[in-house]
Each structure stands twice: as structure tokens, then as C-alpha cells.
Amino acid sequence: MIRITPFISLRDDELAFRFVRASGPGGQNVNKVATAVELRFDAARSASLPDDVRARLLHLAGARANSEGVILIDARRHRSQALNREDAIARLVDLIQRASERRRTRIATKPSAASQRRRVATKQVRAAVKRQRGRVAPDE
């Protein structure tokens, strides 16, 4: 079991790992050993996630989620398979934790009386400045 929040935890069988050869520097190790990890998590069909968290998770995942609702995380930062596996799990946990946080609903408020007076006062000052820029009447 992978604990995400006090109310959400994932079963180990919900995660699918695929190990592939990593690219980049590393010499013979890169050519021989499959150290990169592809983590697949089927968020759309996961029984561990509440519906609201699932919707926010798929939105947050963006391009990492495919059309079927499967999230793919690619981890190849480290030279060892075990560290890459832990990194992929940590990134998924972080994503689900961010999705489980509800945004506060904004409560609409009205501007205060003082702020309305200040706004009108600055408008009056600006209007007076513009009035003074008009044409000057000729002196007779």
C-alpha cells in the first residue's frame, strides 16, 4: 500500500512498471541495463480515488494522461533502477496529493465605502486636469 493522504492510499497492484534502457551519458551501463522506469497508473478506473480527486488529477496530469485516463510517468534521472522506481512513485504521489487539495471557493465582496470615495475623488481630480487642457477662450 502506498499512502497518499490519511484518506487515500493506492494498492500496489494498481501501478504497472516497465523498465527500459535510458538514454544519455552512462557508458556501458546505459547500453546494458534497463534503468529507466515507465510507471503507468490507470486513474480513470482506480477504486482508490474519489471522483473529485480523479477529475482534478487527470486535469493536473495534462499531457502525462492519455485519452483512456492512464497516467504515464517516465523516470530516468538516476543510474539505478531502484532509485528511478522510487522517483516515479514519489512524482505520482506528489501529483495525487496536489489533486486532493480542494481550492477554496471565492466569496464575492463589495468594495468598501472608503475605497469607493477614494476612487470617485481620483476620477474628479483627473477630470479637472483634462478640463483644464481645453481650448482657451480668446481675450477681447
Secondary structure, DSSP 8 states (H G I E B T S, - for coil): -EE-SSS-EE-GGGEEEEEE---SS-THHHHH---EEEEEEESTT-TTS-HHHHHHHHHHHGGGB-TTSEEEEEE-SSSSHHHHHHHHHHHHHHHHHHHHS-----------HHHHHHHHHHHHHHHHHHHHTS------
